C-alpha cells in the first residue's frame, strides 16, 4: 500500500464531521488545503477495488437501500449494516430524484434523524454522503452549521451542501459563507447555485468575489455575468477596485471558457464592459495580475485565440486603447520585473510576452 501524502492522515476512527471541524479551526475563513484530504477512511478506501457494476447509477441503488432500511420495524433497523452496504459501492455525491423519492416515502422525523446521525458520526465517506443527501432533502435550519462544516470538504460534498443550503432560510448568506471557504469543484457548485437563486442580496459578492482565479472559474463565469448587472456597476465613475479587478478576472475568463460555459462572444454587454473596464484600469496601479487580464482581453480584440475579432463598432478604438495602455512605461515595467522573477513559469511567460510585443512593434502595432 502506498503511503498517504500531503496533509497528516487523520485517525481512521475520526468522523468526517470532526475531521472537517478540526481543519476549519486550523484554517479559519479560507479553503482547506487539498479540499480536506486525506479523509479518515483514506487507507480503507485505497484497498477497495471499484468497478462499474458496483457504482450507484443516479442514486438507484442508494434509493433501494433507503426503502429497505425504513421498511423494517424501527427496532429491527441496523444502521451498522446500512453503513456497511453503502460502503460496498461508489455512491454518487448528489441528491438524485430517485433518492429524494425514497426519502419522501419514509417518516420525515425518522429519516431526518438518520441523516443527522450519519453526517455527524460516520467515519467513512459513503455513509457521510448518504447523510448529506438526506439533509439535502429534509434538512432544517438547525442543520446549517453541520451542512456547512461537511461542505468544507468541498470537492466531495460541495454539491450536496449547495443542494441542502439552497432550500433553507438565509440561503444566499449561508451559501456565500461556504463559497468563501471552498475551492475547486465544490466552489463551482456553490457559485452556480448562488447565481440560480436570483437573489439581489448576492449581487455585491457576485460582482467582487465569485471568481478566485482558478481554471474552473470558466465553469460558471458566464452564469455570473448573466446573473448580475456588471455593465451597470462597472460604468459607475466611482467603481471600487474590488469590482474593477473582479470584472477583469471575469471578462478574461470569458475569453477562454469555450467548452466550459458561455463565453464573451455570448455576453450581450461585452463591448460596453470592456470599454468601461479600460477607462478604470488607466487610473489603477499596474500589477502582474492586472497585466495578465489586460493582455488576454487585448489578444481577444485582436482575434486571438478566436479566428476573428468581435464585430463591435468600437473595436478599433478599444484595440488601440488596450495595447496603448499595456505598452506605457508603468505597465511595461511590470513585464520587465516579471522577467526576473524567482518563479520560472512567470519568467517564461514574461519573456514570451516581451517577444510578442517586439514583433508587434516591428509590424507596426498589428
N, C-alpha and C positions, 0 to 999 in steps of 0.2 A: 504494500500500500504506500502510495506516495505521501510525503509529508504535507501538511497543510501550510500554505504560505500566506503572507500578508499579515493581517492583524492577529493577535493572540487567539487561539482556539478556546472558546468558552467551554465550561464543563458540559459533558453530554447530558447531564440531568438538569441543565438550566432551561427554563421555559423560554419560548421565543419572546414573550412579553418582558420577562426580567432581563433578557439579553438586550432588547431594544431600549428598555428604560435605563440600563446601565450605560449604554453607549450615548444616549441622549444627554445624560448628566456629564459625561466626559467631553462631549462635543456640543455644547448648548447653542441652539439657534442656527446651526449650519448643517448641511448634508453630512450624513455619516460616511466615513471612509469606506469605499468598496460597497456602498449601499448596505452596510451592516454585516457583510460576510467576513469571515466564515460563520455559518449558523451553528447552533448547538448540535445539530444532527449531521454535520458535515462528514464525519468519519463513518457513520452508519450508512449514509446515502452513497458514499463512494464505493461501497462493496455490493450495492444493489445493481442488478442488471435490468435496465428498462427495455421495452420493446413496444412496437406499435400496438400489438394486441393487448397490452397491459395499460394503455393510455386511456384516459377519460375522453370520450368523444362528445364534446359540447355538453358535458355535465350529465350525460345519460346514466353512466354507471353510479355516479355520486347520488343522483336523484333516487335511484333504486335502493341504495343503502339507507337513505333518509326514510323512505317509505317503510322499509323492513324494520328499521330501528323503532319507529314510532307506532308501528302496527302491533308490536308486542306490548303486553301489560307493563305498566311502569315499573313494577317490582322485578320484572324479568329482564329489563334492558341492561345490557352490558356495555358501558361506554369504552371499556378497555378493548373489547372485541371490535367495536365500531372503529376505534382508532387503528387497530391492527389491520383491519380490512382496508381502510383508506390508505394506509401506508404502502399497501401492496401494489399500488399502481400510480401513475403520474397524473394527479388531479390538476386541472387547469385553474389558474388563479383568476377566475372571473365568475360572476353570478350569471349563469346561463338561464334561459327561460325554463328549461326542464327542471333545474334545481329550484328556481323560485316557485314553480308549481308544486313540487314535492313539499317544500317548506310550508306553503299555504295550506296543504292538506293536514298538517299537524296542528296540535293545540298551540296557540300563539305563545302562551306563557311558558310552556314546556320547551318549545323549540328555541325561544329566546334564552332561556336558562342554559340550554345546551351550547348555544353559540357563544355566550359569555364565558362559560367554563372552558370550552376548547380554546378560545382565543387567549384566555388569561393563563392557562396552565399547561398547554401542550408543549412537549419537548421535541416534537417532530414537525416538519414543515407541512405535510399534507393535512393532518388534523387541524393545524392552525389555519390553513387555507379554508377548510370546511367551516371552522368557527367564524372566520371573517365573512365568508359567503352568506352564512345565516344572518349575521349582523347587517350585512348589506341589504338584506330583505326585510328584517324585522327589528333592527336596532332602534334604540330610543336615544333621546337627548342625553341620558345618563351614560351612554356608551361612547360619547365623542372622544374623551381622553384616551380610552382603551383603543379605539379605532385609530386615532392619530399616532399613538405610540407604536403599534404594529406597522402602521403605514410608513414609518421612518425606514423600515426595511423595504425600500421603495420599489426596487426592480421586481420583487416578487409580489408585494402586497399593495403597490400604488394604485392599481386599477380597482381592486376591491375596496380600498379606502375611499377612493373617489366615488364609487357607486354608493357606498354607505353614507358618506357625508352629504352627498347631493340631495338626499331625500329628507334630511333632518333640518331643524331650525338653525338659523345663522349659517347656512351652507357656505355662502361666499367667504365669510370670516374664517370659518374652520378649514376650508379648502386652501385658502391663501396661507394660513399658518403652516400647513403641511407642505405646500409647494415651496415655501421659503426654505424648507429644511430637507428638500429632496433634489435629486439629480437623475440623469439618465432617463430610462423609460418610465419610471414612476412619475417623474415630473411631467413627462409628455401627457400621461393620462389625466393628471391633476389640472394642468393648464387647459387642456381641451374641455374638461368638464366645467371649469370656471367660465370659459367662453360660451358654452352651451346654456349656462344659467341665464344669460342675457340680463344680468343684474347691474344697473348703473353704479352701484356701490363698488363694483370690481374695477371700474374704469381707471382710477388712479394707479392701481397696481399693474393692470394690463398695459398701461401706457408707459410704465417705467421699469417694471421688474420681470415681466413674463419671460423674456429671453435671458439666458445666463451664459451665452457664448458657446454652448455645446453644439456639436454637429446635429444632434437630434432636435434642435430648435426648428429645423426645417419641417418637422412633422406637424408643427402647429402654428408656424409663423403666419400663414395665410388666414387661419382662423382668428388669430389675434387682430390682424389688420382689418378684418371684416367686422369684428365684434365691438370695436371702439372707434370713435371719430378722430383718428390720428391726424387727418387732414385739417381738422379744425384746431386741434391742440397745437400742432407744430406751426400753424400760421400766426399764432399769438406772438406779438413782439416781445413779450416778457416770458417766453417759454423757458423753463428751468433746464439746467444742464442734464439732470437725470432723464428728462423727457427727450431732449435733443439726442443724447447718446443712445438711448434705447431705440429711438427712431432709426438712427444709423445702423445699429445692430440688426433691427428687424428688416429694414429695406435691403441691406446687403445679404441677409439670409434669403430673402425672397428672390434674389438673383439666381441662386444656385439650387433652390429647393425643388426643382422639377423632378417628378417621380416620387416625391415625399408628400407633397400637398400642392396647393395653388402657388403660383409664382407672381412676380412683379408684373408679368405680362397680363395676368388676370385681374390685377388690382386696379380698380377704376380711378383711384386718386393718385396713382404713382407719379404722374407728371408734376402735380401740384406739390406733393410731399417732398419730392427731390428738389424742387425749386426752393421751398421754404427751409428745408434742411441745410442746403448750401448757404443760404443767407445767414443762418445762425452759426455755422461752423467757422465762417470767416472771423467771428468775434471770439472764438474759444481758443484756448492754448493748445498747440499741437501735441499730440501724444501718438505713440505707436499704434495703439488700438484704433484711435480715430483715423489715423492714416490708412489703416487696412480697410476700414469701412469706405472711406472716400475712394480708395483705389478700386475696390470691387465695383462701386457704382460708376466710376469713370469708365472702366472697361465695359460695363454694361451699355453705357451710352455710345461706346464705340462699336457695339455689336458683338462683344465677347462676353461670355462664351457662346452667345447665340449666333445664328447665321447672319442676322441683320439687326441694326439698332431699332429701337421702338419708333413708331410712326407718330411722333409728337411734334406739335407746332413749334415748341421751344427747344427742340433737340439740339440745334446748332449752338444756341447761346448757353444751354446747360452744359454741353460737352466742353465748350470753351471755359466756362466758369469752373468746372471741376478740375480740369487739367491745369488751369492757371493757378488755382489755389495749391494744388499738390506740388507745383514747381517753385513756389515762392520760397525765399531763403529760410524762413522759420520752419516751414513744413519739410523742406528738403533736408534740413539738418536732422530731422527725426530719422531719416533713412541712413544718413551718414553715421549717426550714433548706433543704429541697429547693426550696421555692417561691422562694428567692433564689439558686438555683444558676446557675452560668455556662452550664450545659447547657440549651439551650432545651427539649429533649424532657423532661428531668427537671422543669423548671419547669411545663410544661404538664400533666404527669402529676400533680404535687403539687397544682396548682390544681383539677384535676378531682376528686381525692380529697377535698380540703378542702370543695369544694362538695357532694359526695355526703354527707359527714359532717354538714354543716349541715342538709341536707334530712332525713337520717336522724334527727337530734336533734329537728327540728321535727315529725317524725311519731311522736315518742315512742320512737325507737330501732328502728322497724320499717322 
